[in-house]
Amino acid sequence: MNKIIVITGPTASGKTGVAIQIAEQFHGEIVSADSMQIYRGLDVGTAKPTVHEQEKMPHHLIDVVNMTDSFSVAEFVALADEIIEDISNRGKLPIIVGGTGFYLKALLGLQALEYSPNDPNLSSELANKTLPQLVDELTKIDDVLAKRVDLNNRQRVIRAIQIAHQGHKQQTTVKRPTYDALIVGLDWPRETLYQRINQRVINMVSEGILNEAQAILNAGGETLQAGKAIGYKEFFGYLNGEEKLDEAVKQLQQDSRRYAKRQLTYLRHQLPGLIWIKGENATPDLKKMIRNWL
């Protein structure tokens, strides 16, 4: 059973900085458990580790897919399992870092995952069809599923057709590894956390988040999985000339604070065994905890 460390917490709690210091101390490599950092080209708005940080310490599951692609929790778990096995086999310590609670819950085996194998012939056939043709096919074979899918999203329509062809009975539960996990969360006083979030948003604007938001908007906006997430959609109104920049900034700050609150609630209720440590003294406290655990 491979040992892993999980470092989680709400947005802007300082997970990346702590993880890098822990990885340096314990010969670790970092595996991102962030549902937005998997997208290429979305760096500022996802608070992705900088180029310097990634050069300083190996990072995995960052820049996995294009911003126009969808990415599922099952895909995350499958890739993470492979990467953790590889890191462990090389004598390094896997350090899982991120605030996407349902990624962590699935990785730790706290919920069942179903995988539907794709038919390569069907995938090739669907790739050559136009979106209207795909929508028509989905409607014909499963009109109920068609009503639940974003029919403007080509990838989701294709996936729905694949599911409809396979049938839910063909889904198989895959046997996965279990982990000996030390799970810690970075905890800050609520007011301090909100101040950190507000400042992060201001920093993101100066670092170029508007360019990334414009790229998502040009590619499809909220029809994309990446475009629905907090961090970019708040700027679409400003980029469309419908509101002022300071209004968009305030909206993102508010949405981020609310998101942090939801993250805290989810992590506290859905990750049994999670140990909270104070954010302001996280690194030295965590180092002591890891030494005892190892």
BADOPA-734173 format. One line per field, with one value per residue: residue number from 0; residue in three letters; x, y, z of N, C-alpha, C in turn. Coordinates in steps of 0.1 Angstrom, whole numbers, plus 5000, padded with zeros to 4 digits. Layout:
BADOPA-734173
num c(NUM, ...) $
residu c(ALA, ...) $
n.east c(X, ...) $
n.north c(Y, ...) $
n.up c(Z, ...) $
ca.east c(X, ...) $
ca.north c(Y, ...) $
ca.up c(Z, ...) $
c.east c(X, ...) $
c.north c(Y, ...) $
c.up c(Z, ...) $
***
This chain:
BADOPA-734173
num c(0, 1, 2, 3, 4, 5, 6, 7, 8, 9, 10, 11, 12, 13, 14, 15, 16, 17, 18, 19, 20, 21, 22, 23, 24, 25, 26, 27, 28, 29, 30, 31, 32, 33, 34, 35, 36, 37, 38, 39, 40, 41, 42, 43, 44, 45, 46, 47, 48, 49, 50, 51, 52, 53, 54, 55, 56, 57, 58, 59, 60, 61, 62, 63, 64, 65, 66, 67, 68, 69, 70, 71, 72, 73, 74, 75, 76, 77, 78, 79, 80, 81, 82, 83, 84, 85, 86, 87, 88, 89, 90, 91, 92, 93, 94, 95, 96, 97, 98, 99, 100, 101, 102, 103, 104, 105, 106, 107, 108, 109, 110, 111, 112, 113, 114, 115, 116, 117, 118, 119, 120, 121, 122, 123, 124, 125, 126, 127, 128, 129, 130, 131, 132, 133, 134, 135, 136, 137, 138, 139, 140, 141, 142, 143, 144, 145, 146, 147, 148, 149, 150, 151, 152, 153, 154, 155, 156, 157, 158, 159, 160, 161, 162, 163, 164, 165, 166, 167, 168, 169, 170, 171, 172, 173, 174, 175, 176, 177, 178, 179, 180, 181, 182, 183, 184, 185, 186, 187, 188, 189, 190, 191, 192, 193, 194, 195, 196, 197, 198, 199, 200, 201, 202, 203, 204, 205, 206, 207, 208, 209, 210, 211, 212, 213, 214, 215, 216, 217, 218, 219, 220, 221, 222, 223, 224, 225, 226, 227, 228, 229, 230, 231, 232, 233, 234, 235, 236, 237, 238, 239, 240, 241, 242, 243, 244, 245, 246, 247, 248, 249, 250, 251, 252, 253, 254, 255, 256, 257, 258, 259, 260, 261, 262, 263, 264, 265, 266, 267, 268, 269, 270, 271, 272, 273, 274, 275, 276, 277, 278, 279, 280, 281, 282, 283, 284, 285, 286, 287, 288, 289, 290, 291, 292, 293) $
residu c(MET, ASN, LYS, ILE, ILE, VAL, ILE, THR, GLY, PRO, THR, ALA, SER, GLY, LYS, THR, GLY, VAL, ALA, ILE, GLN, ILE, ALA, GLU, GLN, PHE, HIS, GLY, GLU, ILE, VAL, SER, ALA, ASP, SER, MET, GLN, ILE, TYR, ARG, GLY, LEU, ASP, VAL, GLY, THR, ALA, LYS, PRO, THR, VAL, HIS, GLU, GLN, GLU, LYS, MET, PRO, HIS, HIS, LEU, ILE, ASP, VAL, VAL, ASN, MET, THR, ASP, SER, PHE, SER, VAL, ALA, GLU, PHE, VAL, ALA, LEU, ALA, ASP, GLU, ILE, ILE, GLU, ASP, ILE, SER, ASN, ARG, GLY, LYS, LEU, PRO, ILE, ILE, VAL, GLY, GLY, THR, GLY, PHE, TYR, LEU, LYS, ALA, LEU, LEU, GLY, LEU, GLN, ALA, LEU, GLU, TYR, SER, PRO, ASN, ASP, PRO, ASN, LEU, SER, SER, GLU, LEU, ALA, ASN, LYS, THR, LEU, PRO, GLN, LEU, VAL, ASP, GLU, LEU, THR, LYS, ILE, ASP, ASP, VAL, LEU, ALA, LYS, ARG, VAL, ASP, LEU, ASN, ASN, ARG, GLN, ARG, VAL, ILE, ARG, ALA, ILE, GLN, ILE, ALA, HIS, GLN, GLY, HIS, LYS, GLN, GLN, THR, THR, VAL, LYS, ARG, PRO, THR, TYR, ASP, ALA, LEU, ILE, VAL, GLY, LEU, ASP, TRP, PRO, ARG, GLU, THR, LEU, TYR, GLN, ARG, ILE, ASN, GLN, ARG, VAL, ILE, ASN, MET, VAL, SER, GLU, GLY, ILE, LEU, ASN, GLU, ALA, GLN, ALA, ILE, LEU, ASN, ALA, GLY, GLY, GLU, THR, LEU, GLN, ALA, GLY, LYS, ALA, ILE, GLY, TYR, LYS, GLU, PHE, PHE, GLY, TYR, LEU, ASN, GLY, GLU, GLU, LYS, LEU, ASP, GLU, ALA, VAL, LYS, GLN, LEU, GLN, GLN, ASP, SER, ARG, ARG, TYR, ALA, LYS, ARG, GLN, LEU, THR, TYR, LEU, ARG, HIS, GLN, LEU, PRO, GLY, LEU, ILE, TRP, ILE, LYS, GLY, GLU, ASN, ALA, THR, PRO, ASP, LEU, LYS, LYS, MET, ILE, ARG, ASN, TRP, LEU) $
n.east c(5009, 5008, 5022, 5008, 5007, 4982, 4974, 4952, 4925, 4908, 4904, 4932, 4945, 4971, 4982, 5000, 5026, 5032, 5032, 5054, 5076, 5073, 5077, 5104, 5116, 5110, 5116, 5097, 5071, 5048, 5013, 4988, 4955, 4934, 4907, 4908, 4934, 4942, 4939, 4954, 4970, 4955, 4965, 4969, 4943, 4937, 4955, 4978, 5008, 5038, 5061, 5087, 5083, 5074, 5097, 5113, 5103, 5090, 5059, 5027, 4998, 4991, 4982, 4970, 4949, 4933, 4917, 4892, 4883, 4865, 4868, 4868, 4861, 4866, 4886, 4906, 4912, 4921, 4945, 4959, 4963, 4981, 5003, 5009, 5017, 5040, 5056, 5060, 5073, 5097, 5109, 5101, 5080, 5046, 5027, 4997, 4979, 4955, 4923, 4899, 4874, 4858, 4875, 4895, 4880, 4872, 4897, 4907, 4891, 4866, 4842, 4823, 4835, 4825, 4834, 4832, 4840, 4852, 4842, 4864, 4858, 4833, 4840, 4857, 4839, 4820, 4836, 4839, 4815, 4792, 4782, 4753, 4745, 4754, 4738, 4713, 4715, 4719, 4694, 4677, 4685, 4684, 4663, 4657, 4682, 4693, 4680, 4692, 4717, 4742, 4736, 4751, 4777, 4801, 4818, 4805, 4781, 4790, 4800, 4777, 4763, 4780, 4776, 4749, 4749, 4764, 4750, 4739, 4742, 4766, 4786, 4814, 4828, 4859, 4887, 4907, 4938, 4944, 4952, 4977, 4971, 4980, 4961, 4957, 4945, 4946, 4940, 4925, 4917, 4885, 4881, 4908, 4913, 4894, 4905, 4929, 4919, 4906, 4928, 4942, 4926, 4928, 4956, 4956, 4943, 4963, 4982, 4973, 4948, 4926, 4933, 4933, 4906, 4894, 4903, 4889, 4863, 4863, 4865, 4842, 4831, 4807, 4797, 4817, 4833, 4854, 4847, 4826, 4835, 4843, 4862, 4867, 4843, 4832, 4843, 4832, 4811, 4822, 4841, 4825, 4816, 4795, 4796, 4815, 4851, 4858, 4834, 4833, 4855, 4848, 4827, 4840, 4856, 4836, 4823, 4844, 4849, 4825, 4828, 4850, 4839, 4821, 4839, 4852, 4830, 4824, 4849, 4851, 4830, 4831, 4856, 4867, 4890, 4905, 4929, 4931, 4953, 4969, 4971, 4990, 5012, 5018, 5038, 5061, 5046, 5034, 5057, 5067, 5045, 5046, 5070, 5066, 5045, 5057) $
n.north c(4988, 5021, 5050, 5082, 5118, 5141, 5174, 5198, 5223, 5255, 5278, 5300, 5294, 5287, 5263, 5254, 5266, 5255, 5228, 5226, 5231, 5209, 5188, 5193, 5187, 5160, 5145, 5145, 5144, 5164, 5161, 5174, 5181, 5196, 5208, 5227, 5234, 5215, 5224, 5236, 5267, 5282, 5298, 5320, 5325, 5301, 5299, 5285, 5267, 5285, 5288, 5288, 5275, 5251, 5242, 5240, 5219, 5187, 5186, 5171, 5163, 5188, 5211, 5193, 5189, 5207, 5240, 5238, 5213, 5186, 5172, 5144, 5132, 5105, 5102, 5118, 5103, 5079, 5087, 5098, 5076, 5061, 5078, 5082, 5056, 5054, 5074, 5064, 5040, 5049, 5056, 5080, 5104, 5107, 5136, 5149, 5176, 5200, 5217, 5206, 5190, 5167, 5154, 5145, 5129, 5109, 5098, 5088, 5067, 5070, 5071, 5053, 5047, 5047, 5033, 5037, 5019, 5031, 5027, 5023, 5024, 5036, 5061, 5072, 5074, 5093, 5115, 5125, 5137, 5165, 5190, 5195, 5170, 5152, 5159, 5153, 5125, 5117, 5125, 5108, 5083, 5084, 5103, 5113, 5115, 5134, 5157, 5164, 5171, 5195, 5208, 5224, 5218, 5201, 5179, 5169, 5161, 5140, 5123, 5117, 5102, 5080, 5069, 5063, 5044, 5024, 5017, 5017, 4994, 4982, 4995, 4993, 4987, 4996, 4980, 4995, 5009, 5011, 5036, 5045, 5072, 5104, 5130, 5164, 5196, 5231, 5256, 5288, 5317, 5330, 5357, 5364, 5346, 5355, 5380, 5372, 5360, 5382, 5398, 5381, 5380, 5407, 5406, 5388, 5401, 5421, 5403, 5392, 5379, 5387, 5383, 5355, 5350, 5362, 5346, 5322, 5331, 5336, 5311, 5298, 5304, 5301, 5277, 5259, 5235, 5246, 5272, 5275, 5276, 5292, 5321, 5329, 5333, 5355, 5377, 5379, 5396, 5421, 5420, 5419, 5444, 5451, 5457, 5474, 5471, 5471, 5462, 5436, 5425, 5427, 5410, 5385, 5383, 5380, 5357, 5339, 5339, 5328, 5303, 5293, 5289, 5269, 5249, 5244, 5234, 5211, 5196, 5192, 5175, 5154, 5142, 5120, 5117, 5138, 5162, 5192, 5220, 5250, 5276, 5297, 5286, 5263, 5248, 5241, 5227, 5207, 5193, 5181, 5165, 5147, 5134, 5119, 5103, 5089) $
n.up c(5000, 4990, 5004, 5007, 5008, 5015, 5008, 5014, 5013, 5014, 4986, 4980, 5004, 5006, 4997, 4976, 4981, 5006, 5000, 4982, 4999, 5016, 4998, 4991, 5015, 5021, 4998, 4977, 4952, 4934, 4929, 4913, 4924, 4913, 4896, 4877, 4870, 4853, 4827, 4798, 4792, 4810, 4834, 4853, 4863, 4875, 4896, 4891, 4898, 4894, 4866, 4876, 4901, 4892, 4879, 4901, 4916, 4907, 4891, 4886, 4866, 4856, 4831, 4813, 4794, 4766, 4768, 4757, 4761, 4779, 4811, 4832, 4866, 4868, 4848, 4860, 4883, 4872, 4859, 4880, 4897, 4882, 4881, 4908, 4914, 4898, 4909, 4935, 4930, 4922, 4945, 4957, 4974, 4970, 4968, 4972, 4960, 4964, 4961, 4951, 4961, 4954, 4936, 4954, 4972, 4955, 4947, 4971, 4974, 4985, 4973, 4948, 4915, 4881, 4850, 4816, 4789, 4757, 4723, 4698, 4670, 4669, 4681, 4661, 4640, 4650, 4652, 4627, 4621, 4619, 4643, 4643, 4631, 4650, 4672, 4662, 4659, 4686, 4697, 4684, 4694, 4721, 4735, 4760, 4774, 4757, 4764, 4787, 4782, 4772, 4743, 4727, 4731, 4717, 4725, 4747, 4737, 4720, 4739, 4752, 4733, 4730, 4756, 4754, 4734, 4745, 4768, 4802, 4816, 4808, 4820, 4841, 4873, 4883, 4898, 4922, 4935, 4971, 4995, 5019, 5036, 5047, 5056, 5053, 5061, 5053, 5075, 5081, 5100, 5094, 5085, 5078, 5058, 5038, 5033, 5021, 4998, 4985, 4979, 4963, 4940, 4931, 4925, 4904, 4883, 4876, 4868, 4844, 4840, 4826, 4799, 4797, 4804, 4782, 4761, 4768, 4765, 4738, 4728, 4735, 4759, 4785, 4775, 4776, 4797, 4812, 4812, 4828, 4854, 4885, 4884, 4858, 4843, 4856, 4844, 4819, 4814, 4816, 4795, 4774, 4773, 4791, 4817, 4844, 4851, 4878, 4889, 4880, 4893, 4920, 4920, 4914, 4936, 4956, 4947, 4949, 4977, 4986, 4973, 4987, 5012, 5006, 4999, 5024, 5039, 5024, 5025, 5053, 5058, 5040, 5038, 5058, 5085, 5079, 5089, 5104, 5102, 5114, 5091, 5091, 5103, 5090, 5075, 5093, 5113, 5098, 5089, 5112, 5118, 5096, 5099, 5122, 5112, 5091) $
ca.east c(5000, 5016, 5019, 5006, 5002, 4972, 4973, 4940, 4921, 4901, 4912, 4940, 4950, 4986, 4986, 5011, 5038, 5035, 5035, 5067, 5085, 5072, 5083, 5118, 5121, 5108, 5119, 5084, 5067, 5035, 5003, 4977, 4941, 4927, 4899, 4910, 4948, 4944, 4937, 4965, 4968, 4948, 4975, 4967, 4930, 4937, 4965, 4987, 5022, 5046, 5072, 5098, 5079, 5073, 5110, 5119, 5098, 5082, 5044, 5020, 4984, 4989, 4983, 4967, 4939, 4930, 4906, 4879, 4880, 4860, 4876, 4860, 4867, 4872, 4898, 4916, 4916, 4929, 4958, 4965, 4967, 4993, 5014, 5013, 5025, 5053, 5064, 5063, 5083, 5110, 5113, 5097, 5068, 5036, 5021, 4985, 4977, 4944, 4910, 4888, 4870, 4853, 4886, 4902, 4871, 4873, 4910, 4909, 4882, 4854, 4830, 4825, 4836, 4822, 4842, 4825, 4850, 4848, 4843, 4872, 4852, 4823, 4846, 4861, 4827, 4814, 4845, 4837, 4801, 4790, 4774, 4738, 4743, 4755, 4726, 4702, 4717, 4716, 4680, 4670, 4687, 4681, 4658, 4658, 4696, 4695, 4674, 4700, 4731, 4744, 4737, 4761, 4790, 4803, 4824, 4795, 4771, 4797, 4801, 4763, 4760, 4788, 4770, 4737, 4752, 4770, 4740, 4744, 4746, 4779, 4795, 4821, 4835, 4873, 4894, 4917, 4946, 4941, 4964, 4979, 4971, 4980, 4953, 4957, 4938, 4951, 4929, 4928, 4906, 4876, 4884, 4921, 4911, 4887, 4915, 4938, 4911, 4904, 4941, 4946, 4919, 4935, 4968, 4953, 4941, 4975, 4990, 4968, 4937, 4917, 4936, 4928, 4891, 4890, 4905, 4878, 4851, 4864, 4864, 4829, 4825, 4801, 4794, 4828, 4835, 4864, 4841, 4816, 4841, 4846, 4875, 4867, 4830, 4828, 4848, 4826, 4803, 4831, 4847, 4814, 4812, 4783, 4798, 4828, 4860, 4857, 4822, 4837, 4865, 4841, 4819, 4849, 4859, 4825, 4821, 4855, 4847, 4814, 4833, 4858, 4830, 4815, 4850, 4854, 4819, 4826, 4860, 4848, 4820, 4833, 4869, 4870, 4904, 4912, 4934, 4933, 4964, 4968, 4977, 5001, 5023, 5015, 5050, 5068, 5037, 5032, 5069, 5067, 5035, 5050, 5081, 5060, 5037, 5065) $
ca.north c(5000, 5032, 5061, 5095, 5129, 5150, 5187, 5204, 5235, 5263, 5286, 5310, 5290, 5286, 5249, 5252, 5269, 5245, 5215, 5226, 5230, 5196, 5180, 5194, 5181, 5146, 5139, 5142, 5150, 5170, 5157, 5184, 5176, 5208, 5206, 5238, 5234, 5205, 5231, 5244, 5281, 5289, 5298, 5330, 5323, 5288, 5299, 5274, 5269, 5293, 5281, 5286, 5265, 5237, 5237, 5237, 5206, 5180, 5187, 5163, 5166, 5202, 5213, 5180, 5190, 5220, 5246, 5235, 5199, 5183, 5162, 5139, 5128, 5092, 5104, 5123, 5092, 5069, 5092, 5100, 5063, 5057, 5087, 5078, 5043, 5057, 5082, 5055, 5030, 5056, 5059, 5093, 5105, 5114, 5147, 5153, 5190, 5207, 5220, 5200, 5179, 5154, 5147, 5139, 5119, 5097, 5093, 5081, 5055, 5072, 5070, 5044, 5053, 5038, 5036, 5032, 5018, 5036, 5019, 5031, 5026, 5046, 5074, 5077, 5078, 5105, 5126, 5131, 5143, 5179, 5191, 5192, 5156, 5145, 5162, 5145, 5111, 5116, 5127, 5096, 5070, 5086, 5117, 5117, 5119, 5146, 5168, 5167, 5175, 5208, 5204, 5232, 5213, 5189, 5168, 5163, 5154, 5128, 5114, 5112, 5092, 5068, 5063, 5057, 5032, 5013, 5013, 5018, 4980, 4979, 5002, 4984, 4993, 4992, 4978, 5005, 5007, 5018, 5043, 5049, 5086, 5114, 5140, 5176, 5208, 5244, 5264, 5302, 5325, 5333, 5371, 5364, 5339, 5364, 5390, 5366, 5358, 5395, 5403, 5372, 5385, 5419, 5402, 5381, 5411, 5426, 5393, 5389, 5370, 5391, 5377, 5342, 5351, 5365, 5333, 5312, 5336, 5334, 5296, 5293, 5309, 5292, 5264, 5251, 5231, 5255, 5285, 5276, 5276, 5305, 5327, 5335, 5338, 5368, 5388, 5379, 5408, 5433, 5418, 5421, 5458, 5452, 5462, 5480, 5462, 5470, 5454, 5422, 5422, 5425, 5398, 5374, 5382, 5375, 5343, 5331, 5337, 5318, 5290, 5288, 5285, 5256, 5240, 5241, 5225, 5198, 5189, 5188, 5164, 5143, 5136, 5115, 5116, 5151, 5169, 5207, 5227, 5264, 5280, 5306, 5278, 5250, 5241, 5234, 5218, 5195, 5185, 5173, 5154, 5137, 5126, 5109, 5094, 5080) $
ca.up c(5000, 4989, 5013, 5001, 5017, 5008, 5013, 5008, 5019, 5005, 4977, 4986, 5017, 5005, 4995, 4967, 4988, 5017, 4993, 4976, 5010, 5021, 4988, 4992, 5028, 5021, 4985, 4972, 4939, 4936, 4920, 4914, 4925, 4910, 4884, 4867, 4866, 4842, 4814, 4792, 4789, 4820, 4845, 4863, 4870, 4883, 4906, 4888, 4902, 4884, 4859, 4886, 4911, 4886, 4877, 4914, 4921, 4897, 4893, 4877, 4863, 4853, 4817, 4807, 4783, 4761, 4775, 4751, 4764, 4792, 4819, 4843, 4878, 4865, 4841, 4869, 4892, 4864, 4857, 4893, 4902, 4875, 4885, 4922, 4914, 4893, 4919, 4946, 4925, 4921, 4959, 4961, 4982, 4963, 4976, 4964, 4964, 4957, 4968, 4945, 4971, 4948, 4931, 4965, 4977, 4946, 4947, 4983, 4975, 4994, 4964, 4937, 4902, 4870, 4838, 4804, 4778, 4744, 4711, 4689, 4657, 4671, 4683, 4648, 4632, 4655, 4651, 4614, 4620, 4623, 4655, 4640, 4629, 4663, 4680, 4656, 4663, 4701, 4699, 4679, 4701, 4736, 4736, 4774, 4776, 4749, 4771, 4799, 4777, 4766, 4729, 4720, 4735, 4708, 4732, 4756, 4728, 4716, 4751, 4755, 4722, 4734, 4767, 4749, 4726, 4754, 4778, 4815, 4821, 4804, 4828, 4850, 4884, 4882, 4910, 4923, 4947, 4983, 4999, 5033, 5033, 5057, 5049, 5061, 5055, 5058, 5081, 5085, 5105, 5082, 5080, 5072, 5045, 5029, 5029, 5011, 4986, 4979, 4974, 4952, 4928, 4926, 4919, 4892, 4873, 4872, 4862, 4831, 4840, 4816, 4786, 4798, 4803, 4768, 4754, 4770, 4759, 4723, 4725, 4737, 4771, 4795, 4769, 4779, 4811, 4818, 4812, 4839, 4867, 4891, 4880, 4844, 4838, 4862, 4836, 4806, 4812, 4814, 4782, 4764, 4774, 4798, 4831, 4846, 4856, 4893, 4893, 4878, 4903, 4932, 4918, 4915, 4950, 4963, 4943, 4955, 4991, 4987, 4970, 4998, 5023, 5002, 5000, 5038, 5043, 5017, 5031, 5067, 5059, 5030, 5039, 5071, 5088, 5076, 5101, 5101, 5108, 5112, 5079, 5094, 5108, 5084, 5071, 5104, 5120, 5090, 5089, 5125, 5117, 5086, 5105, 5131, 5104, 5083) $
c.east c(5009, 5012, 5017, 5003, 4993, 4971, 4962, 4936, 4914, 4910, 4919, 4945, 4965, 4991, 4998, 5025, 5042, 5039, 5049, 5078, 5085, 5079, 5098, 5124, 5120, 5109, 5106, 5082, 5052, 5025, 4991, 4963, 4932, 4920, 4901, 4925, 4951, 4944, 4950, 4961, 4960, 4957, 4972, 4954, 4928, 4947, 4975, 5001, 5030, 5056, 5083, 5095, 5078, 5087, 5117, 5115, 5089, 5067, 5038, 5005, 4981, 4991, 4981, 4958, 4938, 4918, 4892, 4874, 4872, 4869, 4869, 4868, 4873, 4885, 4909, 4921, 4925, 4943, 4965, 4970, 4980, 5005, 5018, 5021, 5039, 5062, 5069, 5074, 5097, 5116, 5110, 5084, 5057, 5028, 5009, 4981, 4965, 4931, 4898, 4883, 4866, 4864, 4893, 4893, 4872, 4886, 4912, 4899, 4870, 4841, 4834, 4826, 4833, 4829, 4834, 4836, 4844, 4850, 4851, 4866, 4841, 4829, 4851, 4850, 4821, 4823, 4844, 4823, 4801, 4782, 4759, 4736, 4744, 4743, 4714, 4703, 4714, 4701, 4672, 4672, 4684, 4676, 4658, 4672, 4699, 4690, 4683, 4714, 4731, 4747, 4746, 4775, 4793, 4808, 4813, 4784, 4777, 4797, 4787, 4759, 4768, 4781, 4757, 4739, 4756, 4759, 4747, 4748, 4760, 4790, 4801, 4828, 4850, 4879, 4906, 4926, 4940, 4954, 4964, 4981, 4971, 4973, 4952, 4951, 4944, 4940, 4934, 4916, 4898, 4880, 4898, 4920, 4905, 4896, 4924, 4931, 4910, 4917, 4945, 4939, 4925, 4948, 4966, 4950, 4954, 4984, 4985, 4957, 4927, 4920, 4932, 4913, 4887, 4892, 4894, 4865, 4851, 4861, 4851, 4823, 4820, 4796, 4805, 4828, 4844, 4857, 4830, 4822, 4843, 4860, 4876, 4854, 4826, 4833, 4841, 4818, 4811, 4837, 4837, 4809, 4799, 4784, 4813, 4837, 4859, 4845, 4826, 4846, 4858, 4832, 4828, 4853, 4848, 4822, 4832, 4854, 4836, 4819, 4842, 4850, 4824, 4826, 4852, 4843, 4821, 4837, 4858, 4839, 4822, 4846, 4872, 4885, 4912, 4916, 4937, 4945, 4964, 4977, 4990, 5014, 5023, 5028, 5057, 5059, 5036, 5045, 5070, 5057, 5039, 5061, 5075, 5052, 5046, 5072) $
c.north c(5012, 5043, 5074, 5106, 5137, 5163, 5195, 5217, 5244, 5271, 5297, 5307, 5287, 5272, 5247, 5255, 5259, 5232, 5215, 5224, 5215, 5186, 5180, 5187, 5166, 5139, 5135, 5148, 5153, 5165, 5166, 5177, 5189, 5207, 5216, 5238, 5224, 5212, 5239, 5258, 5289, 5288, 5307, 5327, 5310, 5288, 5288, 5277, 5276, 5284, 5278, 5275, 5251, 5232, 5233, 5223, 5200, 5181, 5178, 5167, 5181, 5203, 5199, 5181, 5205, 5226, 5243, 5221, 5198, 5173, 5158, 5134, 5114, 5093, 5109, 5111, 5082, 5074, 5094, 5086, 5059, 5065, 5084, 5065, 5045, 5064, 5073, 5045, 5036, 5060, 5073, 5093, 5113, 5124, 5152, 5166, 5196, 5208, 5214, 5188, 5166, 5147, 5139, 5127, 5107, 5090, 5084, 5070, 5057, 5073, 5060, 5052, 5042, 5043, 5030, 5031, 5023, 5026, 5027, 5034, 5037, 5060, 5080, 5081, 5091, 5117, 5133, 5137, 5157, 5179, 5189, 5177, 5148, 5147, 5154, 5130, 5108, 5116, 5114, 5084, 5072, 5101, 5122, 5122, 5132, 5158, 5173, 5172, 5188, 5205, 5213, 5228, 5200, 5177, 5162, 5156, 5140, 5118, 5108, 5101, 5079, 5061, 5056, 5044, 5020, 5008, 5013, 5004, 4976, 4986, 4992, 4992, 4987, 4991, 4987, 5002, 5015, 5025, 5045, 5064, 5094, 5126, 5153, 5188, 5221, 5253, 5278, 5308, 5330, 5347, 5371, 5357, 5348, 5375, 5385, 5364, 5371, 5400, 5394, 5377, 5397, 5416, 5396, 5391, 5417, 5416, 5388, 5379, 5374, 5385, 5362, 5341, 5353, 5353, 5323, 5318, 5334, 5320, 5290, 5297, 5299, 5279, 5254, 5247, 5242, 5269, 5287, 5278, 5290, 5309, 5333, 5341, 5351, 5380, 5388, 5391, 5420, 5432, 5421, 5436, 5461, 5457, 5467, 5469, 5460, 5462, 5439, 5417, 5419, 5412, 5385, 5372, 5376, 5360, 5334, 5329, 5327, 5304, 5284, 5283, 5271, 5245, 5235, 5231, 5211, 5190, 5184, 5176, 5152, 5136, 5131, 5113, 5128, 5158, 5183, 5212, 5242, 5268, 5288, 5298, 5264, 5242, 5234, 5224, 5205, 5187, 5176, 5161, 5143, 5128, 5115, 5099, 5084, 5070) $
c.up c(5000, 4998, 5004, 5011, 5008, 5015, 5006, 5016, 5009, 4996, 4984, 5000, 5017, 5003, 4987, 4974, 4999, 5010, 4988, 4987, 5016, 5011, 4989, 5004, 5027, 5008, 4978, 4958, 4941, 4925, 4923, 4914, 4924, 4896, 4873, 4862, 4856, 4828, 4810, 4790, 4800, 4833, 4856, 4871, 4878, 4894, 4904, 4893, 4891, 4877, 4868, 4896, 4905, 4882, 4890, 4919, 4910, 4901, 4882, 4876, 4862, 4838, 4809, 4794, 4778, 4768, 4769, 4754, 4777, 4798, 4831, 4855, 4876, 4858, 4851, 4878, 4884, 4862, 4870, 4899, 4895, 4879, 4899, 4922, 4909, 4903, 4931, 4942, 4924, 4935, 4964, 4968, 4974, 4972, 4968, 4969, 4957, 4965, 4962, 4952, 4964, 4941, 4943, 4971, 4968, 4946, 4960, 4985, 4983, 4986, 4953, 4924, 4891, 4858, 4826, 4793, 4765, 4733, 4701, 4675, 4658, 4673, 4670, 4640, 4637, 4653, 4637, 4611, 4625, 4636, 4653, 4638, 4642, 4672, 4675, 4660, 4678, 4703, 4695, 4688, 4716, 4738, 4751, 4778, 4769, 4756, 4783, 4795, 4771, 4751, 4720, 4722, 4727, 4716, 4741, 4748, 4724, 4727, 4754, 4745, 4726, 4746, 4763, 4742, 4735, 4764, 4792, 4821, 4818, 4812, 4838, 4861, 4884, 4896, 4911, 4935, 4959, 4988, 5014, 5033, 5046, 5051, 5058, 5054, 5061, 5063, 5085, 5092, 5093, 5076, 5073, 5058, 5034, 5024, 5019, 4998, 4978, 4972, 4962, 4939, 4922, 4919, 4905, 4880, 4867, 4865, 4848, 4830, 4829, 4802, 4786, 4797, 4789, 4759, 4755, 4764, 4744, 4719, 4728, 4750, 4780, 4788, 4772, 4794, 4819, 4820, 4822, 4853, 4872, 4887, 4867, 4840, 4844, 4853, 4822, 4803, 4809, 4799, 4771, 4765, 4782, 4812, 4833, 4852, 4871, 4897, 4891, 4888, 4916, 4931, 4919, 4930, 4958, 4960, 4949, 4970, 4994, 4984, 4981, 5010, 5019, 5003, 5014, 5042, 5037, 5024, 5045, 5068, 5050, 5031, 5054, 5073, 5085, 5089, 5097, 5109, 5105, 5100, 5081, 5098, 5102, 5081, 5083, 5111, 5111, 5089, 5101, 5123, 5107, 5092, 5114, 5123, 5096, 5092) $
***
